[in-house]
Amino acid sequence: MPRRERRAQLLSSALEIFVAQGYHAAAMDDIAERAGVSKPVLYQHFPGKLELYLALLDNACDQIIENCRLALDSTHDNKLRVGATVDAFFEYVALDTGAFRLVFESDLTNEPAVREHVERVTTECAALIAHVIRDDTGLPDDASYLLAVSLVGMAQVSARFWLKDAGAIPRSDAAALVSALAWRGIRGYPKTDEH
């Protein structure tokens, strides 16, 4: 199997194991077995469990950040941007892979490298949103960034709560509720109420 395909296979198997068992309970033996390879093959691609976990975490973080970027770029109407961005978080936590658990529910957040990766989601998503807020409101960078971090936190925590609540409210309805709350708060800052 070509190296790139093998790596993707190993990452997919590792994701299943880490999501199901958490970092500490997951064993490289289990990951190799799930992938149908020997441990030496696994170690050819990843020198250790932490490196494998960080590779998965990178993929997960990149996906969330890209989803946020796409949501913001999907329209120039800020009300719709808020809705699309909130929905991006709800959609991500609802994915069957459970990859969001690596980012938002890791049992390894005391590890500096993991914490740095996890914090990257907030900082990079907030930076994207802060740019829109600053351009739209004329607020200073620090104020725009603080509002953006607040919006990211609201979307992320709400989405995770929604999922733990077993989706008692349909995803689209839950995202719309949170979007409406966020929009009612943030729309007070733009220079005009239209967008």
C-alpha positions as CSV (number, residue, x, y, z in Angstrom):
1,M,0.0,0.0,0.0
2,P,1.4,3.5,-0.8
3,R,2.7,5.4,2.2
4,R,0.0,8.1,2.0
5,E,-2.8,5.6,1.9
6,R,-1.3,3.5,4.7
7,R,-1.0,6.7,6.8
8,A,-4.6,7.5,6.2
9,Q,-5.6,4.0,7.1
10,L,-3.6,4.2,10.4
11,L,-5.1,7.6,11.2
12,S,-8.6,6.3,10.6
13,S,-8.1,3.3,12.8
14,A,-6.4,5.4,15.5
15,L,-9.3,7.8,15.5
16,E,-11.8,5.0,16.2
17,I,-9.7,3.7,19.1
18,F,-8.9,7.2,20.6
19,V,-12.6,8.3,20.4
20,A,-13.8,5.0,21.9
21,Q,-11.2,4.6,24.6
22,G,-9.5,8.0,25.2
23,Y,-5.8,8.6,24.9
24,H,-4.7,6.9,28.1
25,A,-6.7,3.7,27.6
26,A,-5.8,3.4,23.9
27,A,-2.9,1.0,23.1
28,M,-0.7,1.0,20.0
29,D,-1.4,-2.7,19.8
30,D,-5.2,-2.0,19.5
31,I,-4.6,0.6,16.8
32,A,-2.3,-1.7,14.8
33,E,-4.8,-4.6,15.1
34,R,-7.7,-2.4,14.1
35,A,-5.6,-1.2,11.0
36,G,-4.6,-4.8,10.2
37,V,-0.9,-4.1,10.4
38,S,2.0,-5.0,12.7
39,K,3.2,-2.6,15.4
40,P,6.5,-2.1,13.5
41,V,4.5,-0.8,10.5
42,L,2.6,1.5,12.8
43,Y,5.8,2.8,14.3
44,Q,7.3,3.4,10.8
45,H,4.7,6.1,10.4
46,F,4.3,7.4,13.9
47,P,7.2,7.2,16.4
48,G,4.8,7.0,19.4
49,K,1.3,7.3,20.6
50,L,1.5,11.0,21.3
51,E,2.7,11.7,17.8
52,L,-0.1,9.7,16.4
53,Y,-2.6,11.5,18.6
54,L,-1.2,14.9,17.6
55,A,-1.5,14.0,13.9
56,L,-5.2,13.2,14.5
57,L,-5.6,16.4,16.5
58,D,-4.0,18.4,13.7
59,N,-6.5,17.0,11.2
60,A,-9.5,17.6,13.5
61,C,-8.4,21.2,14.3
62,D,-7.7,21.9,10.6
63,Q,-11.2,20.7,9.7
64,I,-13.0,22.9,12.3
65,I,-10.9,26.0,11.3
66,E,-11.6,25.4,7.6
67,N,-15.3,24.9,8.4
68,C,-15.3,28.3,10.2
69,R,-13.5,29.9,7.3
70,L,-16.0,28.5,4.7
71,A,-18.9,29.7,6.8
72,L,-17.6,33.2,7.0
73,D,-16.8,33.2,3.3
74,S,-20.2,31.9,2.3
75,T,-21.9,35.3,2.4
76,H,-21.4,39.0,3.1
77,D,-24.6,39.2,5.2
78,N,-23.4,39.1,8.8
79,K,-26.6,37.6,10.2
80,L,-26.2,34.7,7.8
81,R,-22.5,34.5,8.6
82,V,-23.3,34.1,12.3
83,G,-25.8,31.3,11.5
84,A,-23.4,29.5,9.1
85,T,-20.6,29.7,11.6
86,V,-22.6,28.4,14.6
87,D,-24.0,25.7,12.3
88,A,-20.4,24.7,11.4
89,F,-19.7,23.8,15.0
90,F,-23.0,21.9,15.4
91,E,-22.4,20.0,12.2
92,Y,-18.9,19.1,13.3
93,V,-19.9,17.7,16.6
94,A,-22.7,15.7,15.0
95,L,-20.2,13.8,12.7
96,D,-20.3,10.1,13.2
97,T,-16.5,10.0,13.5
98,G,-16.6,11.6,17.0
99,A,-13.4,13.5,16.1
100,F,-14.6,16.5,18.0
101,R,-13.9,14.5,21.2
102,L,-10.2,14.8,20.5
103,V,-10.4,18.6,20.3
104,F,-13.1,19.4,22.9
105,E,-13.0,16.5,25.3
106,S,-9.4,15.2,25.3
107,D,-8.2,13.4,28.4
108,L,-4.7,14.7,27.6
109,T,-5.2,18.5,27.9
110,N,-2.4,18.7,30.6
111,E,0.1,17.8,27.8
112,P,1.4,21.2,26.5
113,A,1.5,20.0,22.9
114,V,-2.2,18.9,23.0
115,R,-3.3,22.0,24.8
116,E,-1.6,24.1,22.1
117,H,-3.4,22.2,19.4
118,V,-6.7,22.5,21.1
119,E,-6.3,26.2,21.8
120,R,-5.5,26.8,18.1
121,V,-9.1,26.1,17.2
122,T,-10.3,29.0,19.4
123,T,-7.5,31.4,18.4
124,E,-7.7,30.8,14.7
125,C,-11.5,30.7,14.5
126,A,-11.6,33.8,16.6
127,A,-9.1,35.6,14.5
128,L,-11.2,34.9,11.4
129,I,-14.3,36.2,13.1
130,A,-12.5,39.2,14.7
131,H,-11.4,40.3,11.2
132,V,-15.1,40.5,10.2
133,I,-16.1,42.3,13.4
134,R,-13.3,44.8,13.2
135,D,-14.0,45.6,9.5
136,D,-17.7,45.9,10.2
137,T,-17.7,47.9,13.5
138,G,-14.5,49.8,13.6
139,L,-13.8,48.4,17.0
140,P,-10.1,48.1,18.0
141,D,-8.4,44.7,17.4
142,D,-8.5,43.7,21.1
143,A,-12.2,44.4,21.4
144,S,-13.0,42.6,18.2
145,Y,-11.0,39.6,19.2
146,L,-12.7,39.4,22.6
147,L,-16.1,39.4,21.0
148,A,-15.0,36.8,18.5
149,V,-13.7,34.5,21.3
150,S,-17.0,34.8,23.0
151,L,-18.9,33.8,19.9
152,V,-16.6,30.8,19.3
153,G,-17.1,29.7,22.9
154,M,-20.8,30.1,22.7
155,A,-21.0,28.0,19.5
156,Q,-18.6,25.3,20.7
157,V,-20.0,24.8,24.2
158,S,-23.6,24.9,22.9
159,A,-22.9,22.3,20.2
160,R,-21.3,20.0,22.7
161,F,-24.1,20.4,25.1
162,W,-26.7,19.7,22.4
163,L,-24.9,16.5,21.4
164,K,-24.8,15.3,25.1
165,D,-28.5,16.1,25.4
166,A,-28.9,13.3,22.8
167,G,-30.2,15.9,20.3
168,A,-33.5,16.5,22.0
169,I,-33.8,19.5,19.7
170,P,-33.1,18.9,16.0
171,R,-29.7,20.1,15.0
172,S,-30.9,22.8,12.7
173,D,-33.3,24.1,15.3
174,A,-30.6,24.1,18.0
175,A,-28.1,25.9,15.8
176,A,-30.8,28.4,14.8
177,L,-31.5,29.1,18.5
178,V,-27.9,29.7,19.3
179,S,-27.4,31.8,16.1
180,A,-30.3,34.0,17.1
181,L,-28.9,34.6,20.5
182,A,-25.5,35.4,19.1
183,W,-26.9,37.7,16.4
184,R,-29.0,39.6,18.9
185,G,-25.9,40.3,20.9
186,I,-23.4,41.0,18.1
187,R,-25.7,43.1,15.9
188,G,-25.6,45.9,18.4
189,Y,-22.0,46.6,17.4
190,P,-22.1,47.0,13.6
191,K,-22.3,50.5,12.2
192,T,-25.7,49.7,10.8
193,D,-28.5,47.3,11.9
194,E,-29.0,46.0,8.3
195,H,-26.0,43.7,8.2
